[in-house]
Amino acid sequence: MLLEQILPNCALHSHRVAGDERGSLISLQSGFEIPFEFKRVYLVYGTRPGVERGFHAHKSLEQWVVCVSGSCVFTVDDGNDRREVLLDSPEKGLQIGSGIWREMRDFTPDAVLMVVASTHYELDDYIRSYDEFLSFVRSS
């Protein structure tokens, strides 16, 4: 369920939680909760204090990011607007479409990010320079 449209191609969603006295369960299915078919899932963890990550965008890749433990702050940018999003619960998913610059910081020691990606790793899909990113979004 949509919680907040952050940018035109970036939104914060809530996950449906099933649970009882034994605990909680969140199910994320391609084409249902996650609105794209995915090819890759990876984890980001063990980030040292003060380290910032990301600093890139993707030309076509879409992502769904869940902080399954701990918390961190995402900065997302579409070339016109920059917004900050706190991911601090597995009950939230950050949908990041193509053409969105992302930066991550303020990781708690127990932070674990799960990233669901629409494609396999493709080096050519990355935009690692902010100036190149601005040129990309302005030409799109």
N, C-alpha and C positions, 0 to 999 in steps of 0.2 A: 504494500500500500504506500502510495506517495505521501511522504511527510512534508517535503519542501522542494520546490524547483529552485535549485541553487543558481544555475546558469541555463541558457537555452539547451545545452547538450550535457547537462550534469544535474543529477537529482539525488536527494536523500530519501530512502525508503525504509519502512518498518517491515520486519520479518514477522510472520505469523509464528507464534510460539505454542507448541503443544507441550503439555506437561501435567504432572500430578505429584504426589508426595515423593516419588522416586527421583524427580528432577525435570529438566526441560530439554526439548528437542526442537531444532529449527531445520527444516528441509528446504533446500534450494534446488529447483529443477530448471533445466534449460528449457526455454520457451514458456515457462510459467512464471515463477518468481523472478527469474533472470530472463529478460526479454530477448536474449540472443543465444544462438548455439555457441557453446564454448569448446575450445580445443586444448586449453591449458589451465592448470591451477598451480599456484605457487605460494609459498609462505615467506614472509619477511619477519625475522625475529632476531633477538640478541643484539639489537641496535644499541650501541654505546651511548652514554649520556652526552648530550650536546650535539650529537651527529644529526645532520639534515640529509634527507634522501630525495630522490626523484629528480627534479630539475630537468624535466623533459615533457614532451607531448608525443602523441602518435598520429600518424597520417590517417590510418583506417581502423586500428585496433580499438575495441570497446572493452571496458573493464567493469567489474563489480567487486568492490572492496569491502571486506568485513573485518573489524578488529575483534577477533575471537577471544582475546585476553588483553587486559590493560587498556591503554589509550594512546592516541597520538592526534596531532592536528594536521589536517590537509589544507593547503592553499590551492585553490583551483582558479584558473584564469582562462577566459576565452578570447583574450586580446583586447577586449573592451572593458571588462569588469573582473575584479579579483575578489574572491570570497574565501572565508575560512570556515572549515567544518571540523568539529570535534567528533572523532570516532571513539566511542568509549563503551560500546556494548555490542555483543553479537546480535542483538535485536535490531541493529541498523545496518543498512547496506548503502554504500555510496556508488551510484552509477556514474561512470565517467565515460562519455562518448569520445569519438575521435575529435581531434583538433582542440583538446583541452590541455593546457599546461598544468602540471601538478608538482607540488613540493610537499614534503612531509617533515615534521619536526615534533619536538616535545614528546618523544617516546617515553613511556614509563618503562621501568626495568623489565616488567613482565609482558610488554606489548608483543602481540603476535597478530600480524595482518595476514589474512587469506585473500589472495587476488585471483579472481576468475577472469580469464582472458578469452576473447573471441577468436584469436588465431594462435598458431604456434609462434615461437620466438622468431622474429624477422628483424634483423639489424637495420635494414633499409627503411623500416616503418618508424623508427625513432627520429625525433627532432630534438637535438640536445643543446641547441643555441637559442636563447630567447629571441634574438634578432631574427633568426631564421623562422622561428615560430610565428612571429608577427608578420613576416612576409608571406608565410603559408596561409594564415587565416585571412589576410587581406586579399590574397589572390583566389581564394575559394569562393 
